[in-house]
């Protein structure tokens, strides 16, 4: 069964969505709907040689998820020809997060600041990958 051009266009838009929207959405869901404090400890990681343990909070888990998804986003950017849509949506997500950080009290946490930094790295990294890929393509075409 062939995909209709309309559905294929929708799929390309969805594929262009930055994956870092997931921790951003989770943060807002947890902060505003469940009134969760991101300093609440979830579990401890034992450090055997030091005979103590490291507490892990919900904010730590959310930032860890963001780091993993940033890796996936960078791999995605290197595997397919990105585009202005990918860059634009990543930049839009960063600007949205920045505005929320500046204007919304519940977004004024270190967890949100770390997610904001990951979004900035996504924008800069995606732009860098796009520029390097374009330079390589131009060099390859000029040799022929």
Order of alpha helices (4+ residues) and beta strands (2+ residues): alpha-alpha-beta-beta-alpha-alpha-alpha
